[in-house]
Amino acid sequence: QAQMVSQLLSAAIDGRSLIRSWNLAQDTLWIWGWAIGGGCLVIWLRRPIYLMLATAIAIGMLAGICLILLQLGYWVPLIPAAIAIVTTEGIITLIIGIKQQQISTN
């Protein structure tokens, strides 16, 4: 309750905007966009060292964008989008590995 009161007082006295959040559709698109970006990284970068570096950069960019949006008064999902990047990369890497193993055994 103290945080809510503090925000209301800052909005009234200092003219600071209240923190807003996106609706469910916008949050879903945000998370899916980062997941698709992670999948594209796997397809584009086949070497694990490049993929790890690109993933670190992507998560850093995600955190930076979330921080900028927070300063503008928007609360956007950081952790779910980061989990989506890593999970998508893991699944696609696994699928590619299985397909390569099937090709090599045939």
C-alpha distances in whole Angstrom, upper triangle without the diagonal:
4,5,5,6,9,10,11,12,14,15,17,18,19,20,18,18,15,15,17,18,22,23,25,28,27,25,28,31,29,29,33,34,33,35,38,38,38,41,43,42,44,47,47,47,49,49,47,46,46,43,41,41,41,38,36,37,35,32,32,32,29,27,28,28,24,24,25,24,20,22,23,19,20,18,21,22,24,24,26,28,29,30,32,34,35,36,38,40,40,41,44,45,46,48,50,51,52,54,55,56,58,60,61,62,64
4,5,5,6,9,10,10,12,14,15,16,17,18,17,17,15,15,18,20,23,25,27,30,29,27,30,32,30,30,34,35,34,36,39,38,38,42,43,43,45,47,48,47,50,49,47,46,46,43,41,41,40,38,36,36,35,32,31,32,29,27,27,27,24,23,24,23,20,20,22,19,20,19,22,23,24,25,27,29,30,31,33,35,36,37,39,40,41,43,45,46,47,49,51,52,53,55,56,57,59,61,62,63,65
4,5,5,6,9,10,10,12,14,15,15,16,14,14,11,11,14,16,20,22,24,27,25,23,27,29,27,27,31,31,30,32,35,35,35,38,40,39,41,44,44,44,46,46,44,43,42,40,38,38,37,34,32,33,31,28,28,28,26,23,24,24,20,19,21,19,16,17,18,15,16,15,18,20,21,22,24,26,26,28,30,31,32,34,35,37,38,40,42,43,44,46,47,49,50,52,53,54,56,58,59,61,62
4,5,5,6,9,10,11,12,14,15,15,13,13,10,10,13,15,18,20,22,25,24,23,26,28,26,27,30,31,31,33,35,35,36,39,40,40,42,45,45,45,47,48,45,45,44,41,40,39,38,36,34,34,33,30,29,29,27,24,25,24,21,20,21,20,16,17,18,14,16,15,18,20,22,23,24,26,28,29,30,32,34,34,36,38,39,40,42,44,45,46,48,50,51,53,54,55,57,59,60,62,63
4,5,5,6,9,10,10,12,13,14,13,13,11,13,16,18,22,23,26,29,27,26,30,31,30,31,34,35,34,36,39,39,39,42,44,43,46,48,48,48,51,51,48,48,47,45,43,42,41,39,37,37,36,33,32,32,30,27,28,27,24,23,24,22,19,19,20,17,18,18,22,23,25,26,28,30,31,32,34,36,37,38,40,42,43,44,46,47,49,50,52,53,55,56,58,59,61,62,64,65,67
4,5,5,6,9,10,10,11,12,11,12,10,12,15,18,22,24,26,29,27,26,30,31,29,30,34,34,33,35,38,37,38,41,42,42,44,47,47,47,49,49,47,46,45,43,41,40,39,37,35,35,34,31,30,30,28,25,25,25,22,20,21,20,17,16,18,15,17,17,21,23,24,25,27,29,30,31,33,35,36,37,39,41,42,43,45,46,48,49,51,52,54,55,57,58,60,61,63,64,66
4,5,5,6,9,10,10,10,8,9,7,8,12,15,18,21,23,26,24,23,27,28,26,27,31,31,30,33,35,35,35,39,40,39,42,44,44,44,47,47,45,44,43,41,39,38,37,35,33,33,31,29,28,28,25,23,23,22,19,18,19,17,14,14,14,11,14,14,18,20,22,24,25,26,28,30,31,32,34,35,37,38,40,41,43,44,46,47,49,50,52,53,55,56,58,59,61,62,64
4,5,5,6,9,10,10,9,9,7,10,13,16,19,21,24,27,25,25,28,30,28,29,33,33,33,35,38,37,38,41,42,42,45,47,47,47,50,50,48,47,46,44,42,42,40,38,37,36,34,32,31,31,28,26,26,25,22,21,21,20,17,17,17,13,16,16,20,23,25,27,28,29,31,32,34,35,37,38,39,41,43,44,45,47,49,50,51,53,55,56,58,59,60,62,64,65,67
4,5,5,6,8,9,9,11,10,13,16,19,23,25,28,30,29,28,32,33,31,32,36,36,35,38,40,40,41,44,45,44,47,49,49,49,52,52,50,49,48,46,44,43,42,40,38,38,36,34,33,32,30,28,28,27,24,23,23,21,18,18,18,15,18,19,23,25,27,29,31,32,33,35,36,38,39,41,42,44,45,47,48,50,51,53,54,56,57,59,60,62,63,65,66,68,69
4,5,5,5,7,6,8,8,11,15,18,21,24,27,29,27,26,30,31,29,31,34,34,33,36,38,37,38,42,42,42,45,47,46,47,49,49,47,46,45,43,42,40,39,37,36,35,34,31,30,29,28,25,24,24,22,20,19,18,16,14,15,13,16,17,21,24,25,27,29,30,31,33,34,35,37,39,40,42,43,45,46,48,49,51,52,54,55,57,58,60,61,62,64,66,67
4,6,6,5,4,6,6,10,13,16,19,22,25,27,25,25,29,29,27,29,33,32,32,35,37,36,38,41,41,41,44,46,46,46,49,50,48,47,45,43,42,41,39,37,36,35,33,31,30,29,27,25,25,23,21,20,19,18,15,14,14,11,15,16,20,23,25,27,29,29,31,33,34,35,37,39,40,41,43,44,46,47,49,50,51,53,55,56,57,59,61,62,64,65,67
4,6,6,7,9,10,13,16,20,23,25,28,30,28,28,32,33,31,33,36,36,36,39,41,40,41,44,45,45,48,50,50,50,53,53,51,50,49,47,46,44,43,41,40,39,37,35,34,33,31,29,28,27,25,23,23,21,19,18,17,15,18,20,24,27,28,31,32,33,35,37,38,39,41,42,43,45,47,48,49,51,53,54,55,57,59,60,61,63,64,66,67,69,70
4,6,8,11,12,16,18,22,25,28,31,33,31,31,34,35,33,35,38,38,37,40,42,41,43,46,47,46,49,51,51,51,54,54,52,51,49,48,46,45,44,42,40,39,38,36,34,33,32,30,29,28,26,24,23,22,20,18,18,17,20,22,25,28,30,32,34,34,36,38,39,40,42,44,45,46,48,50,51,52,54,56,57,58,60,61,63,65,66,67,69,71,72
4,5,9,11,14,17,21,24,27,30,32,29,29,33,33,31,33,36,35,35,38,40,39,40,44,44,43,46,49,48,48,51,51,49,48,46,45,43,42,41,39,37,36,35,33,31,30,29,27,26,25,23,21,20,20,17,15,15,14,18,20,23,27,28,30,32,32,34,36,37,38,40,42,43,44,46,48,49,50,52,53,54,56,58,59,60,62,64,65,66,68,70
4,6,9,13,15,19,22,24,28,29,27,27,31,31,29,31,34,33,33,37,38,37,39,42,42,42,45,47,46,47,50,50,49,47,46,44,43,41,40,38,37,35,34,32,31,29,28,26,25,24,22,20,19,18,16,14,13,12,16,18,22,25,27,30,31,31,33,35,36,37,39,41,41,43,45,46,47,49,51,52,53,55,57,58,59,61,62,63,65,67,68
4,7,9,12,16,19,22,25,27,24,24,28,28,26,28,31,30,30,33,35,34,35,38,39,39,42,44,43,43,46,47,45,44,42,41,39,38,36,35,33,32,30,29,27,26,25,23,21,20,19,17,16,15,13,11,10,9,13,15,18,22,23,26,28,27,29,32,32,33,35,37,38,39,41,43,44,45,47,48,49,51,53,54,55,57,59,60,61,63,65
4,7,9,12,15,18,21,23,20,21,24,25,23,25,28,27,27,30,32,31,33,36,36,36,39,41,41,41,44,45,43,43,41,39,38,37,35,33,32,30,29,27,26,25,23,21,20,19,17,16,14,13,11,10,9,6,10,12,16,19,21,24,25,25,27,29,30,31,33,35,35,37,39,40,41,43,45,46,47,49,51,52,53,55,56,57,59,61,62
4,6,10,13,16,19,21,19,19,22,23,21,23,26,26,26,29,31,30,32,35,36,36,38,40,40,41,44,44,42,42,40,38,37,36,34,32,31,30,28,26,26,24,22,21,20,19,16,15,15,13,11,11,10,6,9,10,14,17,19,22,23,23,25,27,28,29,32,33,34,35,37,38,40,41,43,44,45,47,49,50,52,53,55,56,58,59,61
4,7,10,13,16,18,16,15,19,20,18,20,23,23,23,25,28,27,28,31,32,32,35,37,37,37,40,41,39,38,37,35,33,33,31,29,28,27,25,23,22,21,19,17,17,16,13,13,13,10,8,9,8,5,6,7,10,13,15,18,19,19,21,24,24,26,28,29,30,32,34,35,36,38,39,40,42,44,45,46,48,50,51,52,54,56,57
4,7,10,13,15,13,12,16,17,15,17,20,20,21,23,25,25,27,29,30,31,33,35,35,36,39,40,38,38,36,34,33,32,30,28,28,27,24,23,23,21,18,18,18,15,13,14,13,10,9,11,9,6,5,6,9,12,15,18,18,18,21,23,23,24,27,28,28,30,32,33,34,36,38,39,40,42,44,44,46,48,49,50,52,54,55
4,7,9,11,9,9,12,14,12,14,17,17,18,20,22,22,24,26,27,28,30,32,33,34,36,37,36,36,34,31,31,30,28,26,26,25,22,20,21,20,16,16,17,15,12,13,14,10,10,13,11,8,5,5,6,9,12,15,15,15,18,19,19,21,24,24,25,27,29,30,31,33,35,35,37,39,40,41,43,45,46,47,49,51,52
4,7,8,6,6,10,10,10,12,14,15,16,18,20,20,22,24,25,26,29,30,31,32,34,36,34,35,33,30,30,30,27,25,25,25,21,20,21,19,16,17,18,15,12,15,15,11,12,15,13,11,8,7,7,9,13,15,14,14,17,19,18,20,23,23,23,26,28,28,29,31,33,33,35,37,38,39,41,43,43,45,47,48,49
4,6,5,6,9,10,11,13,14,15,17,19,20,21,23,25,26,28,29,31,32,33,35,37,36,37,35,32,32,32,29,27,28,27,24,22,24,22,19,20,21,18,16,19,19,15,15,19,17,14,11,11,10,11,15,17,15,15,19,20,19,21,24,23,23,26,28,28,29,32,33,33,35,37,38,38,41,43,43,44,47,48,49
4,6,5,6,9,10,11,12,14,16,16,18,20,21,22,24,26,27,29,30,31,33,35,34,35,33,30,30,31,28,26,27,26,23,22,24,22,19,20,22,19,17,20,20,17,17,21,19,17,14,12,11,11,14,16,13,14,17,18,16,19,22,21,21,24,25,25,26,29,30,30,32,34,35,35,38,40,40,41,44,45,46
4,5,5,6,9,10,10,12,14,15,16,18,20,21,22,24,26,27,28,30,32,34,33,34,32,29,30,30,27,25,27,26,22,22,24,22,19,20,22,19,17,21,21,17,19,22,20,19,15,14,12,12,16,17,14,14,18,18,16,18,21,21,20,23,25,24,25,28,29,28,30,33,34,34,36,38,38,40,42,44,44
4,5,5,6,9,10,10,12,14,15,16,18,20,21,23,25,26,27,28,31,33,32,32,30,27,28,28,25,23,24,23,20,19,21,19,16,17,19,15,14,17,17,14,15,18,17,16,12,12,9,10,13,15,13,12,16,17,15,17,20,20,19,22,25,24,25,28,29,29,30,33,34,34,36,39,39,40,42,44,45
4,5,5,6,9,10,11,12,14,15,17,19,20,21,23,25,26,27,29,31,29,30,29,25,25,26,23,21,22,21,18,17,19,17,14,15,17,14,12,16,16,13,14,18,17,15,12,10,7,7,10,12,10,9,13,14,12,15,18,17,17,20,22,22,23,25,27,27,29,31,32,33,35,37,37,39,41,42,43
4,5,5,6,8,10,10,12,14,15,16,18,20,21,23,24,26,28,30,28,30,28,25,25,26,23,20,22,22,18,17,20,18,15,17,19,16,15,19,19,17,18,21,20,19,15,14,11,9,12,13,10,9,13,13,11,13,16,16,15,18,20,19,20,23,24,24,26,29,29,30,32,34,34,36,38,39,40
4,6,5,6,9,10,10,12,14,15,16,18,20,21,22,24,26,28,27,29,26,23,24,25,21,19,21,21,17,17,19,17,14,17,18,15,15,18,18,16,18,21,20,19,15,15,11,11,13,15,12,10,14,15,12,13,17,16,15,18,20,20,20,23,24,24,25,28,29,29,31,34,34,35,37,39,40
4,6,5,6,9,10,11,13,14,15,17,19,20,21,22,25,27,26,26,24,21,22,22,19,17,18,17,14,14,16,14,10,13,15,12,11,15,15,13,15,18,17,17,13,12,8,8,10,12,10,7,11,12,10,11,15,15,14,17,19,19,20,22,24,24,25,28,29,30,31,34,34,35,38,39,40
4,5,5,6,9,10,11,12,14,15,17,19,20,21,23,25,23,24,23,20,20,20,18,15,17,17,13,12,15,14,11,13,15,13,12,16,17,15,16,20,19,19,15,13,10,8,9,9,7,5,8,9,7,9,12,12,11,14,16,16,17,19,21,21,23,25,26,27,29,31,32,33,35,37,38
4,5,5,6,8,10,10,12,14,16,17,18,20,22,24,23,24,22,19,20,21,18,16,18,18,14,14,17,16,13,16,18,16,15,19,20,18,20,23,22,22,18,17,13,11,12,13,10,8,11,11,7,9,12,12,10,13,15,15,15,18,19,19,20,23,24,24,27,29,29,30,33,34,35
4,5,5,6,9,10,11,12,15,16,16,18,21,23,22,23,21,18,19,19,16,14,17,16,12,13,16,13,11,15,16,14,14,18,18,16,19,22,21,21,18,17,13,12,12,14,12,8,11,12,9,9,13,13,11,13,16,16,16,18,20,20,21,24,25,25,27,29,30,31,33,35,36
4,5,5,6,9,10,11,13,14,15,16,19,20,19,20,18,15,16,16,13,11,13,13,9,9,12,11,8,12,14,12,12,16,17,16,18,21,21,21,18,16,13,11,10,11,10,6,8,9,7,6,10,11,9,11,14,14,14,16,19,19,20,22,24,24,26,28,29,30,32,34,35
4,5,5,6,9,10,11,13,14,15,17,19,18,20,18,14,15,17,14,11,14,14,11,11,15,14,12,15,17,16,16,19,20,19,21,24,24,24,21,19,15,13,12,12,10,7,8,8,5,5,8,8,6,8,11,11,11,13,15,16,17,19,21,21,23,25,26,27,29,31,32
4,5,5,6,9,10,11,12,14,16,19,18,20,18,15,16,17,14,13,16,15,12,13,17,15,13,17,19,17,18,21,22,21,23,26,25,26,23,21,18,16,15,16,13,10,12,12,9,8,11,11,8,9,12,12,11,13,16,15,16,19,20,20,22,24,25,26,28,30,31
4,5,5,6,9,10,10,12,15,17,16,17,15,12,14,14,11,10,13,12,9,11,14,12,11,15,16,15,16,19,20,19,22,24,24,25,22,21,17,16,15,15,14,10,11,12,10,7,10,12,9,9,13,13,12,14,17,17,17,19,22,21,22,25,26,27,28,31,32
4,5,5,7,9,10,10,13,14,13,15,13,9,11,12,9,7,11,11,8,10,13,12,12,15,17,16,17,20,21,21,23,25,26,27,23,22,18,16,14,14,13,10,9,10,8,5,7,8,6,6,9,10,9,11,14,14,14,17,19,19,20,23,24,25,26,29,30
4,5,5,7,9,10,11,14,14,16,14,11,13,15,12,10,14,15,12,13,17,16,15,18,20,19,20,24,25,24,26,29,29,30,26,25,21,19,18,17,15,13,12,12,10,7,9,9,6,5,9,9,7,9,12,11,11,14,16,16,17,20,21,21,23,26,27
4,5,5,6,8,11,13,14,16,13,11,13,14,11,11,15,14,12,14,17,16,16,19,20,19,21,24,24,24,27,29,29,30,27,26,22,21,19,19,18,15,15,15,13,10,12,13,9,8,12,12,9,11,14,14,13,16,18,17,18,21,22,22,24,27,27
4,6,5,6,8,10,11,12,9,7,10,10,7,8,11,11,9,12,15,14,14,18,19,19,20,23,24,24,26,28,29,30,27,26,22,21,19,19,18,15,14,15,13,9,11,12,10,8,11,12,10,10,14,14,13,15,18,18,18,21,23,23,24,27,28
4,5,5,6,9,9,11,10,7,10,12,9,9,13,14,12,14,17,17,17,20,22,22,23,26,27,27,29,31,32,33,30,28,25,22,21,20,19,16,15,15,13,10,10,11,9,6,9,10,7,7,10,11,9,12,14,14,14,17,19,19,20,23,24
4,6,6,10,11,14,12,10,13,15,12,13,16,16,15,17,20,20,20,23,24,24,25,28,29,29,31,34,34,35,32,31,27,25,23,23,22,19,18,18,16,13,14,14,11,9,12,12,8,8,12,11,9,12,14,13,13,17,18,18,19,22,23
4,6,9,11,13,10,9,13,13,10,12,15,15,14,17,19,18,19,22,23,23,25,27,28,28,31,33,33,34,32,31,27,26,24,24,23,20,19,20,17,14,15,16,14,11,14,15,12,11,15,15,12,15,18,17,16,19,21,20,21,25,25
4,6,8,9,6,6,10,10,8,10,13,13,13,16,18,18,19,22,23,23,25,27,28,29,31,33,33,35,32,31,28,26,24,23,23,20,18,19,18,14,14,16,14,11,13,15,12,11,14,15,12,14,17,17,16,19,21,20,21,24,25
4,6,9,8,7,10,12,11,12,15,16,16,18,21,21,22,24,26,26,28,30,31,32,34,36,37,38,35,34,30,28,26,25,24,22,20,20,19,16,15,16,14,11,12,14,11,9,12,13,10,11,14,14,12,15,18,17,17,21,22
4,6,6,6,9,10,11,12,14,16,16,18,20,21,22,24,26,27,28,30,31,33,34,36,37,39,36,34,31,29,26,25,25,23,21,21,20,17,16,17,16,13,13,16,13,11,14,15,12,12,16,16,14,17,20,19,19,22,24
4,5,5,6,9,10,10,12,14,15,16,18,20,21,22,24,25,27,28,30,31,32,34,36,37,34,33,29,27,24,23,23,21,18,18,18,15,13,15,15,11,11,14,13,10,12,15,13,12,16,17,15,17,20,20,20,23,25
4,5,5,6,9,10,11,12,14,16,17,18,20,21,23,24,26,27,29,30,32,33,35,36,34,32,29,27,24,23,24,22,19,19,20,16,14,17,17,13,14,17,16,13,16,18,16,16,20,21,19,21,24,24,23,26,29
4,5,5,6,8,10,11,12,14,15,16,18,20,21,22,24,26,27,28,30,31,33,34,32,31,28,26,23,22,23,20,18,19,19,15,14,17,16,13,14,17,15,13,17,19,16,17,20,21,19,22,25,24,24,27,29
4,5,5,6,9,10,10,12,14,15,16,18,20,21,22,24,25,26,28,30,31,32,30,28,25,23,20,19,20,17,15,15,15,12,11,13,12,9,11,14,12,10,14,16,14,15,18,19,18,20,23,23,23,26,28
4,5,5,6,9,10,11,12,14,15,16,18,20,21,22,24,26,27,29,30,31,29,27,24,22,19,18,19,17,13,14,15,12,10,13,13,10,11,15,14,12,15,18,16,17,20,21,20,22,25,25,25,28,30
4,5,5,6,9,10,11,12,14,15,16,18,20,21,23,24,26,27,29,30,28,27,24,22,19,19,20,17,14,16,17,13,12,16,16,13,15,18,17,15,19,21,19,20,23,24,23,25,28,28,28,31,33
4,5,5,6,9,10,10,12,14,15,16,18,20,21,22,24,26,27,28,26,25,22,20,17,17,18,15,13,15,15,11,11,15,14,11,14,17,15,14,18,19,18,19,23,23,23,25,28,27,28,31,33
4,5,5,6,8,10,10,12,14,15,16,18,20,21,22,24,26,27,24,23,20,17,14,14,15,12,9,11,11,8,8,11,11,9,11,14,14,13,16,18,18,19,22,23,23,25,27,27,28,31,33
4,5,5,6,9,10,11,12,14,15,16,18,20,21,23,24,26,24,22,19,17,14,14,15,13,10,12,13,10,10,14,14,12,14,17,17,16,19,22,21,22,25,26,26,28,30,31,31,34,36
4,6,5,6,9,10,10,12,14,15,16,18,20,21,23,24,22,21,19,18,14,15,17,14,11,14,15,12,12,16,16,14,17,19,19,18,22,23,23,24,27,28,27,30,32,32,33,36,37
4,5,5,6,9,10,10,12,14,15,16,18,20,21,22,20,19,16,15,12,13,14,11,9,12,12,8,10,14,13,12,15,17,17,17,20,22,21,23,26,26,26,29,31,31,32,35,36
4,5,5,6,9,10,10,12,14,15,16,18,20,21,18,17,14,12,9,10,11,9,6,10,11,8,9,13,13,13,15,17,18,18,21,22,23,24,26,28,28,30,32,33,34,36,38
4,5,5,6,9,10,11,12,14,15,17,18,20,18,17,15,14,11,12,14,12,10,13,14,12,13,16,17,16,18,21,21,21,24,26,26,27,30,31,31,33,35,36,37,39,41
4,5,5,6,8,10,10,12,14,15,17,18,16,16,14,13,11,13,14,11,10,14,14,12,14,17,17,17,19,22,21,22,25,26,26,28,30,31,31,34,36,36,37,40,41
4,5,5,6,9,10,11,12,14,15,16,14,13,10,10,7,9,11,8,8,11,12,10,12,15,15,16,18,20,20,21,24,25,26,27,30,31,31,33,35,36,37,40,41
4,6,5,6,9,10,10,12,14,15,13,12,10,10,7,9,12,10,9,12,14,13,14,17,18,18,20,23,23,24,26,28,28,30,32,33,34,36,38,39,40,42,44
4,5,5,6,9,10,11,12,14,13,13,12,12,10,13,15,13,12,16,17,15,17,20,21,21,23,25,26,26,29,30,31,32,35,36,36,38,40,41,42,44,46
4,5,5,6,8,10,11,12,11,11,9,11,9,13,14,12,12,16,16,15,18,20,20,21,23,25,25,26,29,30,30,32,35,35,36,38,40,41,42,44,46
4,5,5,6,9,10,10,8,8,6,8,7,10,12,10,11,15,15,15,17,20,20,21,23,25,26,27,29,30,31,33,35,36,37,39,41,42,43,45,47
4,5,5,6,9,10,9,9,9,11,9,13,15,14,14,17,18,18,20,22,23,24,26,28,29,30,32,33,34,36,38,39,40,42,44,44,46,48,50
4,5,5,6,9,9,10,10,13,12,16,17,16,16,20,20,20,22,25,25,25,28,30,30,31,34,35,35,37,40,40,41,43,45,46,47,49,51
4,5,5,6,5,7,7,11,11,15,16,14,16,19,19,19,22,24,24,25,28,29,30,31,34,35,35,37,39,40,41,43,45,46,47,49,51
4,5,5,5,6,8,10,11,14,16,15,17,19,20,21,23,25,26,27,29,30,31,33,35,36,37,39,41,42,43,45,46,47,49,51,52
4,5,7,9,11,14,14,18,20,19,20,23,24,24,26,28,29,29,32,34,34,35,38,39,40,41,44,45,45,48,49,50,51,54,55
4,6,9,11,15,15,19,20,19,21,24,24,24,27,29,29,30,33,34,35,36,38,39,40,42,44,45,46,48,50,50,52,54,56
4,7,10,13,15,18,19,19,21,23,24,24,27,29,29,31,33,34,35,36,39,40,41,43,44,45,47,49,50,51,53,55,56
4,6,10,12,15,16,15,18,20,20,21,24,25,26,27,30,31,31,33,35,36,37,39,41,42,43,45,47,48,49,51,53
4,7,9,12,13,13,15,17,18,19,21,23,23,25,27,28,29,31,33,34,35,37,39,40,41,43,45,46,47,49,51
4,6,9,10,9,12,14,14,15,18,19,20,22,24,25,26,28,29,30,32,34,35,36,38,40,41,42,44,46,47
4,6,6,6,9,10,11,13,15,16,17,19,20,21,23,25,26,27,29,31,32,33,35,36,38,39,41,43,44
4,6,5,6,9,10,11,13,14,16,17,19,20,21,23,25,26,27,29,31,32,33,35,37,38,39,41,43
4,5,5,6,8,10,11,12,14,15,16,18,20,21,22,24,26,27,29,30,32,33,35,36,37,39,41
4,5,5,6,9,10,10,12,14,15,16,18,20,21,22,24,25,27,28,30,31,33,34,36,37,39
4,5,5,6,9,10,10,12,14,15,16,18,20,21,22,24,26,27,28,30,32,33,35,36,38
4,5,5,6,9,10,11,12,14,16,17,19,20,21,23,25,26,27,29,31,32,33,35,37
4,5,5,6,8,10,10,12,14,15,16,18,20,21,22,24,26,27,29,30,31,33,35
4,6,5,6,8,10,10,12,14,15,16,18,20,21,22,24,26,27,28,30,32,33
4,6,5,6,9,10,11,12,14,16,17,18,20,21,22,24,26,27,28,30,32
4,6,5,6,9,10,10,12,14,15,16,18,20,21,22,24,26,27,29,31
4,5,5,6,9,10,11,12,14,15,17,18,20,21,23,24,26,27,29
4,5,5,6,8,10,11,12,14,15,17,18,20,21,23,24,26,27
4,6,5,6,8,10,10,12,14,15,16,18,20,21,22,24,26
4,6,5,6,9,10,10,12,14,15,16,18,20,21,23,25
4,5,5,6,9,10,11,12,14,15,17,18,20,21,23
4,5,5,6,8,10,11,12,14,15,16,18,20,21
4,5,5,6,9,10,11,12,14,15,16,18,20
4,5,5,6,9,10,11,12,14,15,17,19
4,5,5,6,9,10,11,12,14,16,17
4,5,5,6,9,10,11,12,14,16
4,5,5,6,9,10,11,12,14
4,5,5,6,9,10,11,12
4,5,5,6,9,10,11
4,5,5,6,9,10
4,5,5,6,9
4,6,5,6
4,6,5
4,6
4
